[in-house]
Amino acid sequence: MNADTPEQKVVDILKQNRIDIAATLPCDRIKALLPLIARNIKTIPLTREENGAGICAGVYLGGGRPVMVIQSTGIGNMINALLSLNLTYSIPLPIIASWRGVYKESIEAQWQLGRRLPEILASSGIKFTIIESLKEIERLDEAIKESFSNSHPHVILVSPAIWEGSTCEIPEPSQICSRNVNSEFKGTIKKPELTRYEAIKTIVETINNENEDIIVANLGIPSKELFEIRDRELNFYMLGSMGLVSSIGLGLSIIQKKHVYAIDGDGSLLMNPNALISIGEYPATNLTIIAIDNASYGSTGNQETCTQSLIDLELLAKASGINDTVKAHSQDDLSEALRRKAQFIHVIVKPANARCKEIPFSANEIKKRFMKALET
């Protein structure tokens, strides 16, 4: 590989900054950059940008140094995550965004967001850097360092002009893999015996290594219930960013050796089923997703979700490539699944919320004590 290509310069900067995970989504303008990154840095191809923000947050919380490499249109899909997760918890995330809609852009649909993106980022309080020519490439190094030094996201808008004249090789397309698909699934959803509170209590009482295992709890009442049952420094409480708890769990499991239990819910998983796809594609033996299904949005007034009569979350997990799944209706079912550390546990519970006090920690306090506990 020619060390003088702009793509190689970008990879060299990432390696110099000790980046160990790259979460990526394609763009025609960086079609030569992405495979080069994958050959040099562990790469997680994404199906949705917001899911990548959660995975990268988990990687950082676990002690890693992530980066996202995406098309600039994807910034619009992750603004809420960048504000309610990264800015709220002070979690750094350098984002290299191929800046569409401005330089020699022929696709009309790219114009509206692309031309307004600097204003959108500025008004959202998100730090950004614009790189318009190859001679400015060192600004990428400065932006990455700034993100980690100041613990916030930093978007690097990279003009397609950077890649003009590059001699970097573009890979040939790969063919679909020949394989057999077994679609047989038989499951029964019975009348629930447990409340979510009782299910979370069972989780806390069953995990083998209280001082070692990680628990990431879904936002709202599930986090409050976990705090009420047993507060631990290795509990990470979500305060926002609905749909990202399993994504954070995946990121933690990738970078950590400890076992990670992600307490998710039906409403949250249905908002981000992309998390299940990533978990299916990158199976980890130290990750257990506990999908507590009460067929309602419990924290917002018990509005029904489509698991009430239509969607089976265990089947959705299997369709996403997660093979080790189980359904639990009772305390014994759940305890047994937890003891063998099943990858996906679909827990059917009653639509009831316990009366719990507020978690008395700020987002930054939750993050700091969690990361400190991982270091000991």
N, C-alpha and C positions, 0 to 999 in steps of 0.2 A: 504494500500500500504506500502510495506517494505521501510522504509526511507533509507535503506542501498543499495538499487539498484542503479546502475549508472544512470538509467533514472530519478529516483527521485532526485538524486543529481543535475542533469542538470536543472530540473524544479525548484528546490530550488534556484539555482543560478540565473535563469531568474527572479524569483519573488523578490529576494533580490535586483536585479538591476531595479526593477519597470517596467519591460517590460509589456506593455499592449496590444500589437498586435503581433501575430506570423503568418507570411506568410510561407506556407509550401508546399513542393512537396515530394512524397514518395521516399523511398529507402528501399530495403529489410533489410538492416542492422539496420535501425532505426524504424522498424515496431512496436516495443513496445513503443518507445519514443513518436512518433507522437500523438497517442490517449491520452497519459498522459498529454502532453502539452495542447491538446484541452480541457481537463477536468479542467485545471487550468488557462489558459490564452485564451483570445478571439483569435480565429484562423481563418485565411482565407486560405483555400486550393486553390492552384493555378493550372493553366493549362500551364503556361510558366514562366520561371524564370525572364525574363526581365520585364514582366508585374508586377511581385512582387516588383522589384526594384522601379518602379514608384509608386505603392501603398504605399510602405514603406516610400518613399520620401514625399508623401502627408501627411502621418501620422505624420512624424517628423515635417514638416513645420507647421502643425496644432497644435503642442504642445505635441505630443505623443512620445512614446519610442518603436520603432518596432524592431523585429529581424526576420531574415529569417532562416528557417531550411530546407535544401535541400540536394540532392545528389551532389557530387563534379562535376559530368559531367555537371550540370547546370551552373557552373561558366563560361563554354565556351559560353553559350547562353547569358550571361549578361555582358561580359567584356566591351562592348561599353557603356552600361548604367552606369556601375560603374565609367568609366572614364569621359564620357561627362555629366553625371548628378551628381553623388555623389562627385567625385573629383573636378569637375568644380565649383559646387556650395558650396562645403564644407558641405556636408550632411552626417552625420554618418549612418552606417548600419552594425551592427554585423551580420555575416553570419555563422551559424553553418553548416558545410558541411561534410556529411558522405563521408570519403575519400576512394574512390574506386580505384582499379587498382594496389594496392601496397601490402596490407597485405592479404595473403591467397586468392588471387583473381583468380578464375577459368575462368572468362569470358574474353576472349582475347580482345574483343572490348573495355574493360575498361582500358587496359594497357597503350595505347599511351598517352591519356590525363592525366590519373592519375599519371603516373611516372614523367611527365613533369610539372605538375601543380605548384609546388613551384617555378620553374624557370619562368613560365609564369606570375605568380603573381608578382614576384620580378621585372621582366623586365617591367611590366605594372605600377609599382609604387604603388601597392596595398599591404597594410600591411597584414601579415598573421601570424598565430600561428599554430604549429603542436602539437597535443595531441596524444601520442602513447600508454599511459597506464592510468589506473584508478587513479593511484597515482598522475598524472599530471592534474587531473580534475579542480583544482583551477585555472589553467591557463585560463580556460574559463571565469571565473569572471574577471581576469585581462584584457583579450582581449575585453570584452564588455565595461568595464570602459574606456579602452584606446580609443575605437571607439568614444564614446560619448564625452570624454574629448578633443580629437583632431579633431573632426568633419570630419571624413573620414571613408570609409568602412574598415572593418577588417574581413578577412576570417579566420575561425577556422577550420582547417582540422582535423577531429576526426577519428582516426583509428577504424576499426571494432573490434579491440582487446578490446576496452573499454567495449563492451557489452557481451563479453564471460562470460558464467556462470551466467548471470543475471536471476533472478527469476521473472522478471516483466511479467505480463500477456499479451498475444497477443490476440487482439480482434477477434471475429468471423466475417467473411465477411457479409456484409449487402446485402439484395436483392433489386432489382430495384423496385421503387414505382409504384403501380398501379395508372393510371391516364388517363384522356381523353386528347387528343391533338387536338386542333382546328387549322388546318393549312390554313384556308381560309384567303386570303389577296388580296385586290384589291387596287391598287394604280396607280396614273397617274403622270408621270413626264412631266410637261409643259415647254414651253420655258421660260427661266429665265428672270426676270425683274430687279433684283438687281445685283450689283457687290458685291464682298466680303466686300469691304470697306463700302458700304452702309449697308450691313447686320450687320457688327460690330458696325457701328454708331447707328443702330436701337437697338441693344442689350444694348449699353451703355445708350441710352436715355430712355429705357423702364424699366430697372431693378428698383425695388421699393426702395431699400435701398442702395444708392450710398456709404454711409459711413459704411455699414455693410456687404453687399454681396461681395463674393470673385469671381474674374474672373481669370481663368488660360488660357493663350493664347498659341496656337500652335507655333512651332518654325518658324523662317524665316519671311516672309512678314506679316503673320497674326499678330504676336507680334508687328512688326513695325507699322502696321496700327492701332492697338489698342492704342499704345503709342501716335501716331499722333492725334488720335481722342480725347482721354482723358486719360492722365496718372493719375493713382491713386496708393496710397501705397498698396492697396489691390488687385492690378493687379500683377499676377506672370507671368513674361515673360519667355518663354522657348527659350533657345539659342541652344540647341542640343537635343539629345535623341528622334529622331523622332519616333512617335507611342506611346509615354507615357503620353501625356497631359491628356487624359481621365482617365488613371490609377492614376495619381497624383490627379486629381479631386475626384476620388473615395476615395483615402486615406484621403484627407482633409475632405470629407463629413462624413467619419466614426468617425473622432475624433473631428470635429467642429460642433457647432449648427448653424452657419451661413449658408446661402444658397450659394452653389458653382455652378458657371457657367463655364463649360469647353468648350472653343472654339476649336473644332477639325476640321479635314478635311478629304476628301475622301482618299487621298494618305496615310495619317497618320493612319487612322482607318484600312485600308486594310493591313498595315504593322503589326498591332497588334490588330486583331479582338478578341484576348483573353481578352482585356479590356472590351468588351461588355459582354462576358460570365461572368466575375466577377461582373459587374454591375447588370446583370440579376439575379445572384445568391444572391447578397447582396444589394437589392434595398434600396435606401435611399431617403426619402422625401425631403431632402435638396440638391439634386444633379440634375442638368440639363446639359445634353450633347448636344451641338449645333454642329451638323455635317454639316459644310459648304462645299457643294459639287460643285466644278467647273469642275469636270471630268478631272482634270489635276494636275500635280505636279507644282503648280504655282511658287514656289520659285526657281526651278531649270531649268526653260526654257519652261514651259507649255507642258511637255510631257503628253500624254493621260493616264488616269487611266481606269480601266475596268468598272467604273461607267458610262462611256460615252455611252455604249450600252448594258451592261450585268448585272452588280450587282446593286441592289436597297438597299441602306444603311438602309432604314427604315425596309425593310423586314429582313435584316441581324440582326438588333437590336431585332426585334420580335422573330426571330429564336433563339436568345441568351437569351430569357426569359424576355426581357424588354417589358412590356405591354403598358405603356403609351407613345405612339409614335405619331408623327404628321409630315406631310410634309408641308413646307412653300415655296411659290413661290414669294410672295409679302411682302411689308413692313407691311401691315395689318395682313397677315397670321402670320408673325413672331412675331409681337407685341402681338397678341392674345395668341399665344403659350407661350410666355415669361411671360405674365401676370398671366396665370394659372399655371406656373412653370411645364410644361410638362417635363417628364423625358428624352425624346429623341426627338430632333427637327432636321429633315432632311431639310436643307435649300438649295434649288437649285439656284445657282448663275452663273453669266457670268464668263468666264475665263479671268479675267482682274486683273492686279496688279496696285495699286496706287503707285505713286512715293513718298516714305517716307524716312525720315532721319533715321540714325542709332540710336538705343537706347543707350543713353550716360552713361549707368551703367554697371559695371562689374557684373558677375554672383553672386558673393558674396554680392555685394551691393544690388542687386535685392532681394536676400534671406533675408538679414538682415532687410531691411526696411519693407518687407512683414511680417516677423515674429513679428517685433516690432509693426506693425499696428494691428496684431491679438491680441496682449496683451492689447491694450487700449480699 
